[in-house]
Amino acid sequence: MFIVGVLVAVANQLLIRQWDRWRFWGEVAFITGFSYFIDIFIALFDRLGVPRLPILVQVLLWGAGIMIFCAAISFYQRANLIMHPNDDTTNILRFLYFKGRVGKAQLVNFLVPIVVLVITTIISHHLYSVNVGTVLCVLFNGPLIGFADRHFWRGLHHNFRVKVNN
């Protein structure tokens, strides 16, 4: 996860067409801590028995989790202090390429992992790491982030920035 995050941080520099060292190193710092905490939470959920719960309960947990983290993404994308590289990619695509449309930006952001998934599935003849939660994220992250932008903490406005070189 860390290596992919650093590669996405590099891609973000290309998308903004300039070197922004604060953005890059902030994203690297974020993904360093984030990748560590993901391992902790996976172990915690496993110990709590979440993977062994009935599928309906798991789907409800996935749906609630996706709604909560989309609201959280909305908040911290609007604050735009330090972000996960993939969330910054969505913001970059949204404001530099898609006229503020978060749904379209999020779908394009998901295209790269989807293409990698398709290629690795063709090569290995196995599909890994795709479940109902993955499909829900692809379909609903953008619309849910947009919903949270409009309805939660409305006084918090997007602080998207790209350094202008004169």
TISERO-913503 format. One line per 5 residues: number of its first residue (from 1); for each residue y, z, x of N, C-alpha, C. Coordinates in steps of 0.1 Angstrom, whole numbers, always signed. Layout:
// residues N
NUM> Y Z X Y Z X Y Z X ~ ...
END
This chain:
// residues 166
1> -12 +0 +8 +0 +0 +0 +13 +0 +9 ~ +12 +7 +20 +24 +8 +29 +27 -6 +35 ~ +16 -12 +40 +18 -25 +46 +24 -36 +36 ~ +18 -36 +24 +23 -45 +14 +38 -42 +10 ~ +41 -29 +9 +55 -24 +7 +65 -29 +17
6> +61 -28 +30 +70 -33 +41 +71 -48 +40 ~ +61 -55 +37 +62 -70 +35 +71 -73 +24 ~ +70 -66 +13 +79 -68 +1 +94 -65 +5 ~ +96 -54 +13 +109 -51 +18 +115 -63 +26 ~ +107 -69 +34 +111 -81 +42 +114 -92 +33
11> +106 -95 +23 +108 -105 +13 +121 -103 +6 ~ +125 -90 +3 +137 -87 -4 +149 -91 +5 ~ +148 -89 +18 +159 -94 +27 +161 -109 +26 ~ +150 -116 +25 +151 -131 +23 +157 -134 +10 ~ +153 -127 -1 +158 -130 -14 +173 -128 -15
16> +179 -118 -8 +193 -115 -8 +200 -124 +2 ~ +193 -131 +10 +198 -140 +20 +207 -134 +31 ~ +204 -122 +34 +211 -115 +45 +203 -103 +49 ~ +207 -97 +61 +201 -85 +66 +209 -73 +61 ~ +203 -65 +53 +209 -52 +48 +200 -41 +53
21> +204 -35 +64 +195 -25 +71 +193 -13 +63 ~ +203 -9 +55 +202 +3 +47 +192 +1 +35 ~ +193 -11 +29 +183 -14 +19 +169 -15 +25 ~ +167 -22 +36 +154 -23 +42 +148 -10 +46 ~ +155 -2 +53 +150 +11 +58 +148 +21 +47
26> +157 +20 +37 +155 +29 +25 +142 +25 +18 ~ +139 +12 +16 +127 +8 +10 +115 +12 +18 ~ +115 +11 +31 +104 +15 +40 +102 +30 +39 ~ +113 +38 +39 +112 +52 +37 +105 +56 +23 ~ +110 +49 +13 +105 +51 +0 +90 +49 -1
31> +85 +37 +4 +71 +33 +3 +63 +42 +12 ~ +68 +48 +23 +61 +57 +31 +57 +69 +23 ~ +66 +75 +16 +63 +87 +8 +55 +84 -4 ~ +58 +72 -10 +52 +68 -23 +37 +66 -20 ~ +34 +58 -10 +20 +55 -7 +11 +68 -5
36> +17 +78 +1 +11 +90 +4 +8 +98 -9 ~ +18 +98 -18 +17 +105 -31 +8 +99 -40 ~ +7 +86 -40 -3 +78 -48 -17 +84 -46 ~ -21 +85 -33 -34 +90 -29 -36 +104 -35 ~ -26 +113 -34 -26 +126 -40 -29 +126 -55
41> -21 +118 -62 -23 +117 -76 -36 +111 -81 ~ -41 +101 -73 -54 +96 -76 -65 +107 -75 ~ -64 +114 -64 -74 +125 -63 -72 +136 -74 ~ -60 +139 -77 -58 +149 -88 -63 +144 -101 ~ -60 +132 -105 -65 +127 -118 -81 +126 -118
46> -87 +123 -106 -101 +123 -105 -107 +137 -107 ~ -101 +147 -101 -105 +160 -102 -104 +165 -117 ~ -93 +161 -124 -91 +164 -138 -101 +157 -147 ~ -108 +147 -142 -118 +140 -150 -112 +129 -158 ~ -100 +124 -155 -94 +114 -163 -103 +101 -164
51> -109 +97 -152 -117 +85 -153 -129 +86 -162 ~ -133 +98 -165 -145 +100 -173 -142 +103 -188 ~ -129 +103 -192 -125 +105 -205 -129 +92 -214 ~ -130 +94 -227 -133 +83 -236 -122 +72 -234 ~ -126 +59 -235 -117 +48 -232 -105 +49 -241
56> -106 +53 -253 -94 +54 -262 -84 +64 -257 ~ -89 +75 -252 -80 +85 -246 -73 +79 -233 ~ -81 +72 -225 -76 +66 -213 -65 +56 -216 ~ -67 +48 -226 -57 +38 -230 -44 +45 -235 ~ -46 +55 -243 -34 +63 -247 -26 +69 -235
61> -34 +74 -225 -27 +79 -213 -20 +68 -205 ~ -27 +57 -204 -21 +46 -197 -8 +41 -204 ~ -9 +40 -217 +3 +36 -225 +15 +46 -223 ~ +12 +59 -224 +22 +69 -223 +28 +69 -208 ~ +19 +67 -199 +23 +67 -185 +32 +55 -182
66> +28 +43 -187 +36 +31 -185 +50 +33 -191 ~ +51 +39 -203 +64 +41 -210 +72 +50 -202 ~ +66 +61 -197 +74 +71 -189 +79 +65 -176 ~ +70 +58 -169 +75 +53 -156 +84 +41 -158 ~ +83 +33 -169 +93 +23 -171 +107 +29 -174
71> +108 +40 -181 +120 +47 -183 +126 +52 -170 ~ +117 +58 -162 +121 +63 -148 +126 +51 -140 ~ +119 +40 -140 +123 +28 -132 +137 +24 -137 ~ +139 +24 -150 +153 +20 -155 +163 +29 -150 ~ +161 +42 -149 +171 +52 -144 +174 +49 -130
76> +164 +48 -122 +167 +47 -107 +170 +33 -103 ~ +167 +23 -111 +172 +9 -108 +187 +9 -111 ~ +191 +16 -121 +206 +16 -125 +213 +24 -114 ~ +208 +35 -109 +214 +43 -99 +214 +35 -86 ~ +203 +28 -83 +202 +19 -71 +206 +26 -58
81> +200 +38 -56 +202 +44 -43 +192 +40 -33 ~ +180 +44 -34 +168 +39 -26 +157 +36 -36 ~ +151 +24 -34 +141 +20 -44 +128 +16 -37 ~ +117 +17 -46 +104 +11 -42 +107 -4 -40 ~ +102 -10 -29 +104 -24 -27 +102 -33 -39
86> +91 -31 -46 +88 -40 -57 +98 -38 -69 ~ +103 -26 -71 +114 -24 -81 +127 -30 -76 ~ +130 -30 -63 +142 -37 -59 +140 -52 -60 ~ +128 -57 -58 +126 -72 -60 +129 -75 -75 ~ +125 -67 -84 +128 -70 -98 +143 -70 -100
91> +150 -60 -94 +165 -60 -96 +171 -72 -89 ~ +167 -76 -77 +172 -87 -70 +170 -100 -79 ~ +158 -102 -84 +155 -113 -92 +164 -113 -105 ~ +164 -101 -111 +171 -100 -123 +186 -103 -122 ~ +193 -98 -112 +207 -100 -111 +212 -112 -103
96> +204 -116 -93 +208 -128 -85 +202 -141 -90 ~ +191 -141 -97 +184 -153 -101 +182 -155 -116 ~ +182 -144 -124 +178 -145 -138 +189 -140 -148 ~ +201 -139 -144 +212 -136 -152 +210 -123 -160 ~ +204 -113 -154 +202 -100 -160 +190 -98 -168
101> +182 -108 -169 +169 -107 -178 +158 -100 -170 ~ +156 -88 -174 +146 -80 -167 +132 -84 -170 ~ +129 -89 -182 +116 -93 -186 +111 -105 -177 ~ +120 -114 -176 +117 -126 -168 +115 -122 -153 ~ +124 -114 -148 +124 -110 -134 +111 -102 -131
106> +107 -93 -140 +94 -86 -138 +82 -95 -138 ~ +82 -105 -147 +70 -114 -147 +70 -122 -135 ~ +81 -127 -130 +81 -134 -117 +77 -125 -106 ~ +81 -113 -106 +77 -103 -96 +62 -101 -96 ~ +56 -101 -107 +41 -100 -108 +34 -112 -104
111> +40 -124 -103 +33 -136 -100 +26 -136 -87 ~ +33 -130 -76 +26 -130 -63 +13 -122 -63 ~ +13 -109 -68 +0 -102 -69 -10 -109 -78 ~ -6 -116 -88 -15 -123 -97 -21 -135 -89 ~ -13 -142 -82 -19 -153 -74 -28 -148 -63
116> -25 -137 -57 -34 -131 -47 -47 -127 -54 ~ -46 -121 -65 -58 -116 -73 -67 -128 -76 ~ -61 -139 -81 -68 -151 -85 -75 -157 -72 ~ -68 -158 -61 -74 -164 -49 -85 -155 -44 ~ -83 -142 -43 -94 -133 -38 -106 -133 -48
121> -104 -134 -61 -115 -135 -70 -123 -148 -68 ~ -116 -159 -66 -123 -171 -64 -131 -171 -51 ~ -125 -165 -40 -132 -164 -27 -144 -154 -28 ~ -142 -142 -34 -152 -132 -34 -162 -132 -46 ~ -158 -139 -56 -165 -139 -69 -166 -126 -75
126> -156 -117 -72 -155 -104 -78 -141 -101 -82 ~ -139 -94 -93 -125 -90 -97 -124 -75 -96 ~ -115 -70 -87 -113 -56 -85 -99 -51 -89 ~ -98 -39 -92 -85 -32 -95 -78 -38 -107 ~ -84 -44 -116 -78 -48 -128 -84 -41 -140
131> -76 -35 -148 -81 -28 -160 -71 -30 -171 ~ -72 -23 -182 -63 -24 -193 -49 -20 -189 ~ -48 -10 -180 -34 -5 -176 -27 -16 -168 ~ -34 -24 -160 -29 -35 -152 -23 -46 -162 ~ -31 -49 -172 -27 -59 -182 -14 -54 -189
136> -15 -41 -194 -3 -36 -201 +9 -36 -192 ~ +8 -33 -179 +20 -33 -170 +25 -47 -169 ~ +17 -57 -167 +22 -71 -166 +29 -75 -179 ~ +23 -72 -190 +29 -76 -203 +42 -68 -207 ~ +42 -55 -204 +52 -47 -210 +62 -40 -201
141> +60 -40 -188 +70 -34 -179 +84 -39 -181 ~ +86 -52 -180 +99 -57 -182 +106 -53 -195 ~ +99 -56 -206 +105 -52 -219 +108 -37 -221 ~ +99 -29 -215 +101 -14 -216 +112 -10 -207 ~ +114 -16 -196 +125 -12 -187 +138 -17 -194
146> +138 -29 -200 +150 -33 -207 +153 -24 -219 ~ +143 -20 -226 +145 -11 -237 +151 +3 -233 ~ +146 +8 -221 +152 +20 -216 +166 +18 -211 ~ +169 +7 -205 +183 +4 -201 +192 +5 -213 ~ +188 +0 -225 +197 -1 -236 +197 +12 -244
151> +186 +20 -244 +185 +32 -253 +185 +46 -246 ~ +182 +46 -234 +181 +59 -227 +192 +61 -217 ~ +199 +72 -217 +210 +75 -207 +219 +63 -206 ~ +225 +59 -217 +233 +47 -218 +246 +47 -210 ~ +250 +59 -206 +262 +60 -197 +259 +56 -183
156> +246 +55 -179 +242 +51 -165 +242 +36 -165 ~ +251 +30 -157 +251 +16 -156 +246 +11 -143 ~ +242 -2 -143 +236 -8 -131 +246 -8 -120 ~ +241 -3 -108 +249 -3 -96 +243 -13 -86 ~ +240 -25 -91 +233 -35 -82 +244 -39 -72
161> +239 -40 -60 +249 -44 -49 +242 -53 -39 ~ +249 -63 -35 +245 -71 -23 +258 -72 -15 ~ +256 -69 -2 +267 -70 +7 +273 -84 +8 ~ +286 -86 +8 +292 -99 +9 +296 -101 +23 ~ +291 -111 +30 +295 -114 +44 +307 -124 +43
166> +318 -120 +50 +330 -129 +50 +330 -137 +63
END
